[in-house]
Amino acid sequence: MVQTIGGQLTYDELRLLRQLERGDQTIGDNQPRGGLNRLVDEGYVMRRLLNPSQTVHSITAKGRAVLHEAEGND
């Protein structure tokens, strides 16, 4: 776990944020969402529904800020 101002994020959650920093990700219903649900709930990631079976996930300003902060803690 990495301690940030916003709380604690796992290394997997930070990895997901880094992936989203490179570009939005589309996820179908049959694909695992891993830690994305918590990142959405905490405001680090935004979820948009494309259609009933696909969502797009994008990093938010809060997500970028926590990545910048975590760079010094990794």
C-alpha positions in Angstrom: 0.0 0.0 0.0 1.1 3.5 -0.7 0.0 6.3 1.7 -1.3 9.4 -0.1 -3.1 12.5 1.1 -6.3 11.0 -0.2 -5.7 7.8 1.8 -4.1 4.5 0.9 -3.9 3.0 -2.6 -2.6 -0.4 -3.5 0.2 -0.8 -6.0 -2.4 -2.4 -8.4 -4.6 0.7 -8.1 -1.7 2.9 -8.8 -0.8 0.7 -11.8 -4.4 1.1 -13.1 -4.2 4.9 -12.7 -0.9 4.9 -14.7 -2.5 2.9 -17.5 -5.5 5.3 -17.6 -3.1 8.3 -17.7 -1.9 7.0 -21.0 -5.4 6.9 -22.3 -9.0 5.9 -21.7 -9.9 2.2 -21.4 -13.1 0.5 -22.6 -14.2 -2.4 -20.6 -16.9 -4.9 -21.5 -19.3 -6.6 -19.0 -17.4 -9.8 -19.3 -14.0 -8.3 -18.3 -12.9 -8.0 -14.7 -12.8 -4.5 -13.3 -10.4 -5.2 -10.6 -9.8 -2.1 -8.4 -11.5 0.2 -10.8 -14.8 0.3 -8.9 -13.0 1.6 -5.8 -11.1 4.2 -7.8 -14.4 5.4 -9.3 -16.0 5.5 -5.9 -13.1 7.6 -4.5 -13.2 10.0 -7.5 -9.8 9.0 -9.0 -11.5 7.6 -12.1 -14.6 8.6 -14.1 -16.9 5.9 -15.6 -19.1 6.6 -18.7 -21.5 4.1 -20.2 -21.0 3.6 -23.9 -23.8 1.1 -24.3 -25.5 -1.5 -22.0 -22.4 -3.8 -22.1 -19.4 -1.4 -22.3 -18.0 1.4 -20.1 -15.2 3.8 -20.7 -12.9 4.7 -17.7 -10.9 7.9 -17.6 -8.5 9.3 -15.0 -9.7 12.5 -13.2 -7.7 15.4 -12.0 -7.8 13.9 -8.6 -6.3 10.7 -10.0 -3.5 12.6 -11.7 -2.7 14.4 -8.5 -2.5 11.2 -6.5 -0.1 9.7 -9.1 2.1 12.8 -9.0 2.1 12.6 -5.2 2.9 8.9 -5.2 5.9 9.3 -7.5 7.9 10.4 -4.5 6.6 7.4 -2.4 7.1 4.5 -4.8 
